[in-house]
């Protein structure tokens, strides 16, 4: 198999990855960098090695809310690139990292020669859609506390780290709630010994407790990706 930190690229055979690797450009993903605007033409496809990218929807009043996350087990813009469409969401880096970038034309050529990889990318887009549906149901039905546990757990999985560089303001935006609500829940989780919080930084202390406190959506989304990759 290919040697890549990105799990979709890692699914390629060594021979296929060797053919693609010279066309992959490694770039930094700085925090808050906007990678795509809703309605913009797709020019590049991102395979994260580390860090996390949020797909968000912006409202006319200026608020935005996250619909899905993309990390090292996924790809950004692939499905839109394959059929020449524009992006449907704004994409913003929520946790700094590194990604391998491929041009749209090169991805199309590669997928023409590797139909299995094309199918994998299409399935990934279906998983992203399922994740968006799950987020909509979660935001409508579950408490801020269980949603925050779910969100932090997903972040931890993608970052492979218990230490997360996050501000309350950014977390509030992603969850679609007020900053005081995030502060209140963070204090509750900290008093329960589940996390340690200081300005701009959250450390998960009790993984089992966080999973117990999370809503069902965390396990559902994780299962989608497990099926995709395995």
URTA-V914319 format. One record per residue. N is the residue number from 0. RES is the residue in one letter. SS is DSSP state (h for helix, s for strand, l for the rest). OMEGA is omega as a letter, one per 40 degrees, with the letter a starting at -180 (none if undefined). BURIAL is I if it has 16 or more other ideal C-beta (glycine too) atoms within 10 Angstrom, else O. Layout:
N;RES;SS;OMEGA;BURIAL + N;RES;SS;OMEGA;BURIAL
This chain:
0;X;l;a;O + 1;X;l;i;I + 2;X;l;i;O + 3;X;l;i;I + 4;X;l;i;I + 5;X;l;a;I + 6;X;h;i;I + 7;X;h;i;I + 8;X;h;i;I + 9;X;h;i;I + 10;X;l;i;I + 11;X;l;i;I + 12;X;l;i;O + 13;X;h;a;O + 14;X;h;a;O + 15;X;h;i;I + 16;X;h;i;I + 17;X;h;i;O + 18;X;h;a;O + 19;X;h;a;I + 20;X;h;a;O + 21;X;l;a;O + 22;X;l;i;O + 23;X;l;i;I + 24;X;s;a;O + 25;X;s;a;O + 26;X;s;i;O + 27;X;s;i;O + 28;X;s;a;I + 29;X;l;i;O + 30;X;l;i;O + 31;X;l;i;O + 32;X;l;i;O + 33;X;s;a;O + 34;X;s;i;I + 35;X;s;i;I + 36;X;l;i;O + 37;X;l;i;O + 38;X;l;a;O + 39;X;l;i;O + 40;X;s;a;O + 41;X;l;i;I + 42;X;l;a;O + 43;X;s;i;I + 44;X;s;a;I + 45;X;s;i;I + 46;X;s;a;I + 47;X;s;i;I + 48;X;l;i;I + 49;X;l;a;I + 50;X;l;a;I + 51;X;s;i;I + 52;X;s;i;I + 53;X;s;i;I + 54;X;s;a;I + 55;X;s;i;I + 56;X;s;i;O + 57;X;s;i;O + 58;X;l;a;O + 59;X;l;a;O + 60;X;l;i;O + 61;X;l;i;O + 62;X;l;i;O + 63;X;s;a;I + 64;X;s;a;I + 65;X;s;i;I + 66;X;s;a;I + 67;X;s;i;I + 68;X;s;i;I + 69;X;s;i;I + 70;X;l;a;I + 71;X;l;i;I + 72;X;l;a;I + 73;X;l;a;I + 74;X;l;i;I + 75;X;s;i;I + 76;X;l;a;I + 77;X;h;a;I + 78;X;h;i;I + 79;X;h;a;I + 80;X;h;a;I + 81;X;h;a;I + 82;X;h;i;O + 83;X;l;a;O + 84;X;l;i;O + 85;X;s;i;O + 86;X;l;a;I + 87;X;l;a;O + 88;X;l;i;I + 89;X;s;a;I + 90;X;s;a;I + 91;X;s;i;I + 92;X;s;i;I + 93;X;s;i;I + 94;X;s;a;I + 95;X;l;i;I + 96;X;s;a;I + 97;X;s;i;O + 98;X;s;i;I + 99;X;s;a;I + 100;X;s;a;I + 101;X;s;i;I + 102;X;s;a;O + 103;X;h;a;I + 104;X;h;a;O + 105;X;h;i;I + 106;X;h;i;I + 107;X;h;i;I + 108;X;h;a;O + 109;X;h;a;I + 110;X;h;i;I + 111;X;h;a;O + 112;X;h;a;O + 113;X;l;a;I + 114;X;h;i;O + 115;X;h;i;O + 116;X;h;i;I + 117;X;h;i;I + 118;X;h;i;O + 119;X;h;i;I + 120;X;h;i;I + 121;X;h;i;O + 122;X;h;i;I + 123;X;h;i;I + 124;X;h;i;O + 125;X;h;i;O + 126;X;h;i;I + 127;X;h;i;I + 128;X;h;i;O + 129;X;h;i;I + 130;X;h;i;I + 131;X;h;i;I + 132;X;h;a;O + 133;X;h;i;I + 134;X;h;i;I + 135;X;h;i;O + 136;X;h;a;O + 137;X;h;a;I + 138;X;h;a;I + 139;X;h;a;O + 140;X;h;a;O + 141;X;l;a;I + 142;X;l;i;O + 143;X;h;a;I + 144;X;h;a;I + 145;X;h;i;I + 146;X;h;i;I + 147;X;h;i;I + 148;X;h;i;I + 149;X;h;a;I + 150;X;h;a;I + 151;X;h;i;I + 152;X;h;i;I + 153;X;h;i;I + 154;X;h;a;I + 155;X;h;i;I + 156;X;h;a;I + 157;X;h;a;I + 158;X;h;a;I + 159;X;l;a;O + 160;X;l;i;O + 161;X;l;a;O + 162;X;s;a;O + 163;X;s;i;I + 164;X;l;a;O + 165;X;l;i;I + 166;X;l;i;O + 167;X;h;a;I + 168;X;h;a;O + 169;X;h;i;I + 170;X;h;i;I + 171;X;h;i;I + 172;X;h;a;I + 173;X;h;a;I + 174;X;h;a;I + 175;X;l;i;I + 176;X;l;a;I + 177;X;l;i;O + 178;X;h;i;O + 179;X;h;i;O + 180;X;h;i;I + 181;X;h;i;I + 182;X;h;a;O + 183;X;h;a;O + 184;X;h;i;I + 185;X;h;i;I + 186;X;h;i;O + 187;X;h;i;O + 188;X;h;i;I + 189;X;h;i;I + 190;X;h;i;O + 191;X;l;i;O + 192;X;l;a;O + 193;X;l;a;I + 194;X;s;i;I + 195;X;s;a;O + 196;X;s;i;I + 197;X;s;a;O + 198;X;l;i;O + 199;X;l;a;O + 200;X;s;i;O + 201;X;s;i;I + 202;X;s;i;O + 203;X;s;a;I + 204;X;l;a;O + 205;X;l;a;O + 206;X;h;a;O + 207;X;h;i;O + 208;X;h;i;I + 209;X;h;i;I + 210;X;h;i;O + 211;X;h;a;O + 212;X;h;a;I + 213;X;l;i;I + 214;X;l;a;I + 215;X;l;a;O + 216;X;h;i;I + 217;X;h;a;I + 218;X;h;a;O + 219;X;h;i;I + 220;X;h;i;I + 221;X;h;i;O + 222;X;h;i;O + 223;X;h;a;I + 224;X;h;i;I + 225;X;h;i;O + 226;X;h;a;O + 227;X;h;a;I + 228;X;h;a;I + 229;X;l;none;O
